[in-house]
Amino acid sequence: MSTRLFAVFFVAMMFPLTATSQASKFELNGSTLIYDTSSASNEQEQEITWEDVDELDALLKSEQSIKEIELNSAGGDVDAAFYMADLIIDYELDTNVNGTCESACTLMLLAGERRTVERGSWVGFHQSYWDAPYIQGYFERNKDSKGWSNAFEFASWMYEDTQREVLRNLQYFVERGVDAGFAIKTMKATSDDMWYPRRKELEAAGVIVE
């Protein structure tokens, strides 16, 4: 064996590359998969991303022992969170909050068969939002493919899309057994605010299910 090949072999033996070691947001602890977005080394990745979707999909396919996903996240990409929620539902996992579960993270919490929140943890809801620079960029990137000749046509599409998103969220909450009145209240907090219901309210509304 050459010196170079031996060095590669030695490093691989000492530091085996596994799915969980390469994705710092995930850690497998027995039958519990811990998902902590704050543990990402890159600050810009300390949120729910589409890369996390791929990682979760791979982990659930390779680790048949996973029965629960433990959440600690301030949110992130809503569509990515919905996709991860669908995976949680499909694998019939339980969910548990240990720390904070805010914004898009709550979609993942509601995906659990059994849903629990550790004492001292927080579950936060608010309206989704697009900031002005993102809206401008989205328009510029998609105006040709979508056929928007001006900002007014884009605004008309965005108005319809916003209504579809609100309806999707409400339908999902009700589908997961959450009280409809509570689901409406989750959308009252503005994008720069957060509503943290107390434990009794989460239990009464069907968010916590033990």
Stockholm file with secondary structure:
# STOCKHOLM 1.0

chainA/1-210         MSTRLFAVFFVAMMFPLTATSQASKFELNGSTLIYDTSSASNEQEQEITWEDVDELDALLKSEQSIKEIELNSAGGDVDAAFYMADLIIDYELDTNVNGTCESACTLMLLAGERRTVERGSWVGFHQSYWDAPYIQGYFERNKDSKGWSNAFEFASWMYEDTQREVLRNLQYFVERGVDAGFAIKTMKATSDDMWYPRRKELEAAGVIVE
#=GR chainA/1-210 SS CCHHHHHHHHHHHHSCCCHHHHCTTEEEETTEEEEEGGGCSSGGGSSBCHHHHHHHHHHHHHCTTCCEEEEEECCBCHHHHHHHHHHHHHTTCEEEEEEEEETTHHHHHHTCSSEEECTTCEEEBCCCCCCHHHHHHHHHHHHHHHTCCSHHHHHHHHHHHHHHHHHHHHHHHHHTTCCHHHHHHTTTSCTTCCBCCCHHHHHHHTSSBC
#=GC SS_cons         CCHHHHHHHHHHHHSCCCHHHHCTTEEEETTEEEEEGGGCSSGGGSSBCHHHHHHHHHHHHHCTTCCEEEEEECCBCHHHHHHHHHHHHHTTCEEEEEEEEETTHHHHHHTCSSEEECTTCEEEBCCCCCCHHHHHHHHHHHHHHHTCCSHHHHHHHHHHHHHHHHHHHHHHHHHTTCCHHHHHHTTTSCTTCCBCCCHHHHHHHTSSBC
//
